Structures are given as C-alpha cells and as structure tokens.
Amino acid sequence: MENNKKYILNGYNFCINNDLTIYEILQYFNYQNDLFIVEYNDLISNRNDWSKIKITSNDKIEIITIVGGG
C-alpha cells in the first residue's frame, strides 16, 4: 500500500511517499538564500521549526522571497 502525500508548493501540486520536513523540501529545491519566509498552511512558519515540521497530505507551502529595490 502506497503512502502518497500530496502537497502544494507555490501553487504546484507535488506528491511524496516518505516523511519529509519543510527544511528537506527547501534543500531539495535548492533554496539557499536567507531572504525568504515560508508560509505553511496560511501561517508564517518560524525558521527554527522548519526541520521539525513534517509534510502531511494537503499541506500548502508558499515560499515568499524578499526583494529589495531602490
């Protein structure tokens, strides 16, 4: 029996079959810049919690980059 979890990242649907954290998702998609925040299920997530929060079915993750200008 498959244990697929569907989640949404920046409006795109993804599916995983193992337990991953927000931090692992960010690593996989190569987010290295410190100038972004993560919205997890419509709430801003604390950076210290990213390695503790495991992705579950129907989670919604938005990565919001901070852009400067002048």
N, C-alpha and C positions, 0 to 999 in steps of 0.2 A: 504494500500500500504506500503510495507516494504521500509525502508530507509537504506539498507545494504551498508556499505562502506568496500571495500576490500583494504587491505594494505599489504605490505611485511615488515616483521621484521626479520632481519638477514637471509634472503633468504627463509623464510617460509611464506606462504600465510595465512592471518587471515581475519576474517570478523566481523564487529561490526554493531550494529543497533542504537547506540546512539553516541552523541558527546563526545569524549574523547580527552584529551590533551596528549602530549608526556609524561609529568610528570605522569599522571594517568596510562599510559601504563607501564612505568617503575615501578611504585608502584605495579601494578597487577602482573608483572613478578618478583617482589621482588629484583629489582636491588638496593642494599643499599650501595655498595662500591662507594666511591668517585673517584676511579681511572678508570674512563671510560669517553669516549666522545660519543656524539650522532651525527651521520651523518643523516641529514634529506633531502631527495631528492637530494643527492650528494653534499650537503654543510654542513660544520661543524656548528652545532647549539649551540648558546650560552646558557649555563646552566640557566641563568636568564629568558630565553624565553620559557623554556620547559612547564611551566604552562599556557602559553598564546597560544601556537600553537595547534590548533585542527586538529585531523587526518581527512583527506578527502580521497575520493576514489583514489586508485592507488598511494598513498604515499609509499615511500620507506624509511625505517628506518634501520640504521645499528648501533649497539652498539659495540663500539670498546674499549676493555679493555686494560689497560696499565699494562704490566707485567715487573717486574724488574728481574734482574739476575746478576750473578756475577761470 
